[in-house]
Amino acid sequence: MTETHEIVVEKVKESKIGNIDFDNLTFGKTFTDHMLECTWRNGNWENPVIKPYGPIMMEPSAKVFHYGQAIFEGMKAFRDEDDNVFLFRPEDNWKRFNESAKRLAMPEVPEEIFMYGLKKLVDLDREWVRYGDGLSLYLRPFMIASENGVAAAPSTEYKFMVVMSPAFAYYRGDVRVIIASQFSRAADGGIGYAKAAGNYAASFYPNNLALEEGYQQIIWTDAASHEYLEEAGTMNIFVRIGDKLLTAPNNDRILNGVTRRSVIQLAQDKGIEVEVRKISVAEVKEAAESGELKEIFGTGTAAVIVPIKGFKHEEYTHELPVLNDSYASDIKESIKDIHYNRVEDKHGWRVKV
């Protein structure tokens, strides 16, 4: 398949966009008129189909329900003031999607299906991409095992799909976290680096416990010792000590975040010293006590950058200082300027639809 192929498109009879209150969106609850679906069977990808958003038919024996072969990506589309629509670093999401697929013994999705199908779908529902600070269209490509049968083996059939949801800010209000000392998000040799559905399901129970204590998220630590920071909930983690920005290195437990890589690059562009290395809990607490701990923030597609107001580790608690010149706010504005085509895209991250 190439871009000269015509994807089969079945349009809705009437758009539901007129019934949507774009000023009062709940993240991930409202979906656009259309979705993309493509089936892998007999060792090949069939032609993609774009059709009205709605339920899909699956038998209860579908392997996704029994063995958890399910992966996804999170992406966004943005509109500028001249009504142009852009994707942000979509090729990075496609590459990471296929890294996840390989780890879960699923077929890789060809670039022409992922990218061309995504652009075609966004273009069809481009009126759902609204212009305004914080507004975007969240894109959710995902793949599930659709073969019927409960034998414990990889599926022989899969569905690759894309659904889209208009979005505003993911986190609203203050965010405080518990630094994990018991539960783990991922272990060495596991699937922590993949965007596998099960990674997120396993985090819900510990996060519920944090919520009961009045904390909104968990900073995960390494499974072996719980001595080193790894991720913040569904986000990568950054720590500012003095004027230096620290972030944990990639490994097979940590997701290789697209926003994380963007933050590192933009920080370096601004002359901020960035160190990619292990960050110990002890180091963070010592910096808090000495006054050198200036910021902690999480980064991810849905939230972009979320400042962390305070943290708890076992019995120790600490509130972060309020800064007028925070790295988090400065870098977030720089990313948003690229999203909305307000500045030159020096790194070639924007892809026009």
Disulfide bonds with the S-S distance in Angstrom:
none
